[in-house]
Amino acid sequence: MVSPAELESWQPSSLTDIAESILSHRRTLTALDDDLVDGRPPASWTFADADAARTTHDTLTAALATQVSETTGVIDALDAAAAAITTAKSSLAGAKSTARSYGMTVDPTTGAVRSTRTYEDDAERADARLVQQDLATQITSALNDAQAADDALAAALTTASTTDTNTLGTLTQQRELAEFEAKTPSQQVQYLLEHPEAYAFLGEHVSPEVKAQLGEELGAGLDGVARDATGFNDLETVKRYSELLGAFGDDPAVMGPMYERLGPDGLLGAYNGMTSMMYVGSNVEELGALAGELRAGLQTATQDEGFDGRTFGEDLVRYATYTTSDDARDAFASDYPSGGEHAAVLDYLLRDGEYGEDFVRGVAWELDEFERAEPLRAQTWTHHASFASPLNGLGTGTDGIYQPDPMAATMGQLGQHPGLGLEFFSDSDGEKRSAYYFAERDWSRDGFAGISEAALAIGTDPENIANDRHDTSMFVSRYFDQLPKNPEFDADSAAGAAEPLADLLKHYMPAVEGAVSAENGIDAPAGVRTIASGKFLPEMTDYPMLDSESLDGLLKVALSTDDGMARIAEGVAGYRQAALGGFQDQYGGAGGAEADRTGLQNILDSSVRLEGYLQHAVGEIAIEGAKSEDQRVAVFTSLVSEAVGLVPVPFADEFGEVGGKLVESAWGKVQEIPSDRITEAFGSNEDAARDEQTGDAQHGRMKAVLSSYLAMANAGLIEVPPEARSVWAPDGRLISIADIDPLQIPNYYNDATTAMESVISEGDLLTMYKDPFTDWFDK
């Protein structure tokens, strides 16, 4: 490391002089651009040496561009080193001055601080020691910074002298950069405002100070337009700001200062001004584009480290909900003359894209306080934006009426930050929030989509599960327990929840299996417990509790769409395959199936019971696209079979250590059944009469046995005989139940039972399937 004496001898001003000299040479070289262009042999020259001359000219031009590019890197490194060394020298000098005032010395070689005084008073001695320690830290930091600057400069010079890399572009572009850097900061801001398209190239070379000024200018300009009742009626103004935001909107260093200058009141005022013009049919398309750029710009601003996203989010909600102070509310009404539906603005801002965590925190906690303090007032506030705002449905691609719900959109944002979402539902107010948002609040405006997508993200986030397992499981259990109690939670009003809810159930399939096994109709409170799933699956501590009554309520929605049904089918297949994978890990391949017949029988009995229970639920729920109960049951069985082939095998290699070598969430990692296969499953079972003719109850039982056989074969526990592979695996891959003609099911069933008879009891499987569902299947 550099010594204090060495640092004091350094002259950073000489580095600045060198940088200025190189910069002067660079300007001279870039000025040759026009001469080079004029000197290139024209295309009209067609004699023999013309092509060679043009090639040589292009090579020289490229080499010159590379050399100029490298000088830019050297200049930047010299400037950075000069600044860092100047700061380090100043810090060292300050430390030495303070040391002298306390009678201390600084070793010029090592930087060690020594005291030359003696102290009679203990307090003075202790104070001197603290000063000595602080000075030592200050000096060490200064020396380290100087050394780092020296190293960085040496690396830049080495790179420039040993490589030929052009990181800037053509000589024309480099001349553009040189001319831009020659401008004063205010001139640079003005140039970029007049030539926003140039930012694509110049942006990475613009200083933070200029970016901040640029953002402030943009914010001030937009604020001025928002304060004019007809400001957004001017088409050129609208297009100009869309262009500017399109050019600078991806840079947090510009957007942060812009939104700080505009402020949450100015942003809300701008949207009010835009929507007031859209009401009257003025510049509707262009204003819609500007609305999108403003939203995207705010999302970028919240990624800026210097932007106070939390305060901005809190104040934005206060202005939107009219919960600011009377003075602030009066000032807003005076400054921004255009009225608007503020709930629609919040919904529009939050329903798409991703914001920084601090901003989401500010919005979520503030909006929650507004919602739960006066639910009726919040509902009325939201309702007023139901049908009127031009922002409703903008960019959603939906047909018909779109109903905004800012809190539902906020839930979607919490799902983007699962750790923050868990905190929202687990802090000192978490239990009350869960009770209100799960069991009481009406989410029918977005079909319970936002709250369910948030639950899925929070409940399955690996970091939440690893770092806050108990709170995560408690959150999931409360969601499972309280959501069915919501008076608006049904298949019609909660269609948006079907797939995310089913996906969450898929990830917590052991809890589902536990509820099915108990099936006592008891409505148990939310909580966590330990699940011991036998020796082939790991013991799971702090696992969400789920009772059968709550499960039935959840399934009425989760199974009401084809995608929801597919997620549940994946979970059933994955859970069974996980257990079979654990069995295989302990007992080996096909021959191991006979090593523990009881264990294998228990696995299959449990999975058949689970599949039968869910078939029952499927049959009772109307699913769009299904023609009858029979078809719905047939489709579900087919999808479970289809999902078997999507389970990663072997589990030991895919999922690592557990109970053997299997992680407890393996069943949640089954990849999704492709949409076309779901559609195909419905189509192939459209003629439900085929099942009815042969007896659906009988087919249901046979399919359960077939599903077990295919699962064991897929896990490698039963080997398909070579002579049967053309039937069971015609293309080298095991078939699924959907591939079997319903009229051929008895034949396949007979083959499967024959193949399994040495390891499992067909009769036990059928008993587990029928009990307690015989009443429904024998209707």
Salt bridges, closest charged atoms under 4 A:
GLU8 OE2 - LYS96 NZ 2.78
ASP33 OD2 - ARG175 NH2 3.70
ASP34 OD2 - ARG175 NH1 3.12
ASP51 OD1 - ARG54 NH2 2.62
ASP58 OD1 - ARG40 NE 2.87
ASP58 OD1 - HIS57 ND1 3.93
ASP107 OD2 - ARG114 NH1 3.36
ASP122 OD1 - ARG125 NH1 2.66
GLU179 OE2 - ARG175 NE 3.99
GLU181 OE1 - ARG26 NH2 2.65
GLU197 OE2 - HIS195 ND1 3.72
ASP223 OD2 - ARG227 NE 2.65
ASP223 OD2 - ARG261 NH1 3.84
ASP251 OD2 - LYS211 NZ 2.92
GLU314 OE2 - ARG310 NE 3.38
GLU314 OE1 - ARG318 NH2 3.98
ASP315 OD1 - ARG318 NH1 2.74
ASP326 OD1 - ARG329 NH2 2.35
ASP335 OD1 - ARG227 NH1 3.52
ASP347 OD2 - ARG351 NH1 2.69
ASP352 OD2 - ARG295 NH2 3.70
GLU366 OE2 - ARG318 NE 3.25
ASP368 OD1 - ARG372 NE 2.71
ASP368 OD2 - ARG433 NE 2.81
GLU371 OE1 - ARG441 NE 2.83
GLU374 OE2 - ARG377 NH1 3.39
ASP405 OD1 - ARG441 NH2 2.85
GLU423 OE2 - ARG361 NH1 2.83
ASP427 OD1 - ARG433 NH1 2.75
ASP429 OD2 - ARG372 NH2 3.07
GLU431 OE1 - ARG478 NH2 3.83
ASP471 OD1 - HIS470 ND1 3.67
ASP481 OD1 - LYS485 NZ 3.20
GLU499 OE2 - ARG567 NH1 2.59
ASP503 OD1 - HIS507 ND1 3.52
GLU513 OE2 - ARG609 NH2 3.07
ASP523 OD2 - LYS485 NZ 3.38
GLU570 OE1 - LYS506 NZ 2.84
GLU570 OE2 - ARG567 NH2 2.72
GLU594 OE1 - ARG597 NH2 3.95
ASP596 OD2 - LYS535 NZ 2.87
GLU611 OE1 - ARG576 NH1 3.62
GLU620 OE2 - HIS616 NE2 3.28
GLU642 OE1 - ARG677 NH2 2.64
GLU664 OE2 - ARG469 NH2 2.62
GLU672 OE1 - ARG567 NH1 3.83
GLU680 OE2 - ARG677 NH1 3.01
ASP691 OD1 - HIS699 ND1 3.29
ASP691 OD2 - LYS703 NZ 3.72
GLU719 OE2 - ARG725 NH2 3.08
ASP778 OD1 - ARG701 NH2 3.16
